[in-house]
Amino acid sequence: SISMVSLSKNELMAEVVGLAFGDGSLTKTKKGQLRFQLRGDVNGDREHYENFIIPLFTKEINLPLIGRKVSTVTSKPPYPSFGISTQSNKVGMALHELGIPIGRKNELPVPKWIINNHKFSTAFLRGLLDTDGSVFCKKNYTTPNNKFHRLIAVKIGITSKILAYDISKMIFSLGIRNDIRVTNSKKENRKPCYHVTVSGNIHVIQWFKVIGSNNSKHITKYQLWQAFGFCPPYTTLKQRKRFLSGELDPENWYSCEGAGVVKRAAPRRL
């Protein structure tokens, strides 16, 4: 029965729901079995999967329910990805009970058990950022000497209007200012995208203090901004780690010579 395969509704499971609402899918195979998959960028997200997602799913979900580790999956170019896959009705129904929909993710309300609890809301937002969000720095064009990207922001882009407004309210409820902007696709039959954005240095500091991230792709950008007051664009995770270790100077990224050296070296040495 469904009740026999329930998972506890706690902070870890709230984060799982956030991860799934981002890059996850729960579908039925042709044979009628439920399959859950979660995938990210093969380079930028792999560390997050290996250090956090795979151990979490194995320990808290797969081993207790079906007695085996979660499987990993990769896909090749042009869309290389790395992630997890588990095919089991027990796991699928347990995840569905938490609020993860089976089939297409259309309009997605945040489950009430998450939205009504600040700790669960925090964990859900962290998971959503880590699979479907971005941390980036922009130039401040209102000030002189705006060579460096000093204005940090956190953004989550989604096509579900209900989900966008739910997460905006949740972020506000945690004391963090944010806004929603809508962009309409020029392509036919494409849904508009809702961008929930936390911008302004004070508010992003609050995000990382209250909500945080478990994805080194995001953490290293924030750490770079904290350490140097800016974060260069178009850097890889490995390059950011080299900036943070002192092996590379992030200011050199902005000089033609420095940027060229790093970019030429990246395919061979990083």
C-alpha positions as CSV (number, residue, x, y, z in Angstrom):
1,S,0.0,0.0,0.0
2,I,1.1,3.6,-0.4
3,S,1.2,4.2,3.3
4,M,3.9,1.5,3.6
5,V,6.3,3.4,1.4
6,S,5.9,6.9,2.9
7,L,8.9,9.1,3.5
8,S,9.1,11.4,6.5
9,K,8.2,15.0,5.8
10,N,11.3,16.7,7.0
11,E,13.9,19.3,5.9
12,L,15.9,16.8,3.7
13,M,12.7,15.7,1.9
14,A,11.7,19.3,1.4
15,E,15.0,19.8,-0.3
16,V,14.4,16.8,-2.4
17,V,11.1,18.2,-3.6
18,G,12.9,21.5,-4.4
19,L,15.5,19.6,-6.4
20,A,12.8,17.7,-8.2
21,F,10.8,20.8,-9.0
22,G,13.9,22.1,-10.7
23,D,15.5,19.4,-12.9
24,G,13.6,16.3,-11.8
25,S,11.1,14.2,-13.6
26,L,8.8,11.4,-12.4
27,T,7.3,9.5,-15.3
28,K,5.8,6.1,-16.1
29,T,7.6,3.8,-18.4
30,K,5.9,1.9,-21.2
31,K,5.6,-1.1,-18.8
32,G,3.8,1.2,-16.3
33,Q,6.7,1.4,-13.8
34,L,7.5,4.7,-12.2
35,R,10.9,6.2,-13.0
36,F,12.5,9.2,-11.2
37,Q,15.4,11.1,-12.8
38,L,17.3,14.2,-11.8
39,R,20.0,15.6,-14.1
40,G,22.4,18.5,-14.2
41,D,25.3,19.9,-16.2
42,V,28.0,17.3,-16.6
43,N,30.7,19.8,-15.6
44,G,29.2,22.5,-13.4
45,D,26.8,20.2,-11.4
46,R,28.6,16.9,-11.1
47,E,30.3,17.8,-7.8
48,H,26.9,18.7,-6.3
49,Y,25.5,15.3,-7.4
50,E,28.5,13.3,-6.1
51,N,28.9,15.1,-2.8
52,F,25.3,15.7,-1.9
53,I,22.5,14.4,-4.2
54,I,23.7,10.8,-4.7
55,P,24.5,10.2,-1.0
56,L,21.2,11.8,0.0
57,F,19.0,9.7,-2.3
58,T,20.9,6.5,-1.5
59,K,20.8,6.9,2.3
60,E,17.4,8.5,2.8
61,I,15.3,7.1,-0.1
62,N,16.7,4.2,-2.1
63,L,18.3,2.0,0.7
64,P,15.3,2.3,3.1
65,L,12.7,1.7,0.4
66,I,14.3,-0.8,-2.0
67,G,17.6,-1.8,-0.5
68,R,20.0,-0.6,-3.2
69,K,22.0,2.5,-4.1
70,V,20.7,5.1,-6.6
71,S,22.0,4.7,-10.1
72,T,23.8,7.4,-12.0
73,V,23.1,8.3,-15.6
74,T,25.0,10.4,-18.2
75,S,24.1,11.7,-21.6
76,K,26.4,12.7,-24.4
77,P,26.7,16.0,-26.4
78,P,25.1,18.1,-27.7
79,Y,23.4,18.2,-24.2
80,P,25.8,16.4,-21.9
81,S,24.4,15.8,-18.5
82,F,25.1,13.8,-15.3
83,G,22.5,12.7,-12.7
84,I,20.6,10.0,-11.0
85,S,17.9,7.6,-12.0
86,T,15.8,5.2,-10.0
87,Q,13.1,2.9,-11.4
88,S,10.7,1.7,-8.7
89,N,7.0,2.1,-8.0
90,K,7.9,2.2,-4.2
91,V,10.2,5.1,-4.7
92,G,8.0,6.8,-7.2
93,M,4.9,6.7,-5.1
94,A,6.8,7.8,-2.0
95,L,8.1,10.9,-3.9
96,H,4.6,11.5,-5.4
97,E,3.2,11.5,-1.8
98,L,5.7,14.3,-1.0
99,G,4.1,16.4,-3.8
100,I,6.2,15.6,-6.8
101,P,3.8,15.2,-9.8
102,I,3.8,12.2,-12.1
103,G,4.2,13.2,-15.8
104,R,4.5,16.7,-17.1
105,K,5.2,19.5,-14.7
106,N,2.7,22.2,-15.7
107,E,1.3,24.5,-13.0
108,L,3.1,23.5,-9.9
109,P,1.9,24.7,-6.5
110,V,4.4,24.2,-3.6
111,P,3.1,21.5,-1.3
112,K,1.3,22.9,1.7
113,W,3.4,20.9,4.2
114,I,6.4,22.8,2.8
115,I,4.9,26.3,2.4
116,N,3.5,26.3,5.9
117,N,6.9,25.6,7.6
118,H,9.8,28.0,7.5
119,K,12.5,25.3,7.9
120,F,10.9,23.2,5.1
121,S,10.5,26.3,2.9
122,T,14.2,27.2,3.4
123,A,15.2,23.6,2.4
124,F,12.9,23.6,-0.6
125,L,14.2,26.9,-1.9
126,R,17.8,25.7,-1.5
127,G,17.0,22.6,-3.6
128,L,15.3,24.6,-6.3
129,L,18.2,27.1,-6.6
130,D,20.7,24.3,-6.8
131,T,19.0,22.6,-9.8
132,D,17.1,25.4,-11.5
133,G,18.6,28.6,-10.4
134,S,21.7,30.8,-11.0
135,V,24.0,33.0,-9.0
136,F,25.7,35.7,-11.1
137,C,27.3,39.2,-10.9
138,K,26.6,42.2,-13.2
139,K,28.4,45.4,-13.8
140,N,27.1,48.6,-12.2
141,Y,26.7,51.0,-15.1
142,T,25.7,53.9,-12.8
143,T,29.1,54.3,-11.3
144,P,32.5,55.2,-12.9
145,N,35.2,52.5,-13.3
146,N,32.6,49.7,-13.8
147,K,35.1,47.2,-15.2
148,F,34.3,44.5,-12.6
149,H,31.1,42.6,-12.1
150,R,30.2,43.7,-8.6
151,L,26.4,43.4,-8.4
152,I,25.5,39.9,-7.2
153,A,22.1,38.3,-7.8
154,V,20.2,35.0,-7.3
155,K,17.7,34.1,-9.9
156,I,15.3,31.2,-10.4
157,G,13.6,30.9,-13.8
158,I,10.4,28.8,-14.2
159,T,7.5,28.5,-16.6
160,S,4.9,27.8,-13.9
161,K,3.2,31.0,-12.8
162,I,1.7,29.4,-9.6
163,L,5.2,28.1,-8.6
164,A,6.8,31.5,-9.3
165,Y,4.4,33.4,-7.0
166,D,4.6,30.7,-4.4
167,I,8.3,30.8,-4.1
168,S,8.4,34.6,-4.2
169,K,6.0,34.6,-1.2
170,M,8.2,32.0,0.5
171,I,11.3,34.1,0.0
172,F,9.5,37.2,1.4
173,S,8.3,35.2,4.4
174,L,12.0,34.5,5.2
175,G,12.7,38.3,5.2
176,I,14.4,38.5,1.8
177,R,13.2,41.0,-0.8
178,N,12.7,39.7,-4.3
179,D,10.8,40.5,-7.5
180,I,9.2,38.6,-10.4
181,R,9.8,39.5,-14.1
182,V,8.2,37.8,-17.0
183,T,9.8,37.2,-20.4
184,N,7.8,36.0,-23.4
185,S,9.5,33.6,-25.8
186,K,9.5,34.6,-29.5
187,K,9.1,30.9,-30.4
188,E,5.6,29.6,-31.0
189,N,3.9,27.6,-28.3
190,R,6.6,28.4,-25.8
191,K,5.3,29.4,-22.3
192,P,6.4,32.7,-20.8
193,C,9.2,32.4,-18.2
194,Y,8.9,33.8,-14.7
195,H,12.2,35.0,-13.2
196,V,12.2,35.3,-9.4
197,T,15.2,37.4,-8.6
198,V,16.9,38.4,-5.4
199,S,19.2,41.3,-6.3
200,G,21.1,43.8,-4.2
201,N,24.2,42.8,-2.2
202,I,22.4,43.0,1.2
203,H,19.6,40.7,0.0
204,V,21.9,38.1,-1.6
205,I,24.0,38.0,1.6
206,Q,20.7,37.3,3.4
207,W,19.9,34.5,1.0
208,F,23.2,32.8,1.6
209,K,22.8,33.3,5.4
210,V,19.3,32.0,5.7
211,I,18.8,29.6,2.7
212,G,22.3,28.9,1.4
213,S,23.3,26.4,-1.3
214,N,24.7,22.9,-1.5
215,N,26.0,23.3,-5.0
216,S,29.6,24.4,-5.3
217,K,28.8,26.0,-8.7
218,H,26.8,28.6,-6.8
219,I,28.9,28.7,-3.6
220,T,32.2,29.5,-5.4
221,K,30.6,32.5,-7.2
222,Y,29.4,33.8,-3.8
223,Q,32.8,33.1,-2.2
224,L,34.6,34.9,-5.0
225,W,32.3,37.9,-4.7
226,Q,32.9,38.0,-0.9
227,A,36.6,37.6,-1.3
228,F,37.2,40.1,-4.1
229,G,34.1,42.2,-4.3
230,F,33.3,40.9,-7.8
231,C,33.0,37.7,-9.8
232,P,34.1,37.4,-13.4
233,P,31.5,36.0,-15.9
234,Y,31.9,32.9,-18.0
235,T,34.2,31.0,-15.6
236,T,34.1,27.3,-14.9
237,L,33.9,25.8,-11.4
238,K,37.5,24.7,-11.6
239,Q,38.7,28.2,-12.7
240,R,36.8,29.7,-9.7
241,K,38.5,27.3,-7.4
242,R,41.8,28.4,-8.8
243,F,40.9,32.0,-8.2
244,L,39.9,31.2,-4.6
245,S,43.1,29.2,-3.9
246,G,45.3,32.1,-5.2
247,E,46.5,30.1,-8.2
248,L,44.9,32.6,-10.6
249,D,44.2,36.3,-10.2
250,P,40.6,37.1,-11.1
251,E,41.5,40.7,-12.0
252,N,43.6,39.2,-14.9
253,W,40.5,37.7,-16.3
254,Y,39.5,41.2,-17.4
255,S,42.7,41.9,-19.4
256,C,42.8,40.6,-22.9
257,E,46.1,38.8,-22.2
258,G,45.0,37.3,-18.9
259,A,41.6,36.2,-20.2
260,G,43.1,34.7,-23.2
261,V,45.6,32.7,-21.2
262,V,43.0,31.2,-18.9
263,K,40.5,30.5,-21.7
264,R,43.2,28.8,-23.9
265,A,44.4,26.8,-21.0
266,A,41.0,25.7,-19.8
267,P,40.4,22.7,-22.2
268,R,43.8,21.2,-21.6
269,R,44.7,21.9,-17.9
270,L,41.4,22.3,-16.0
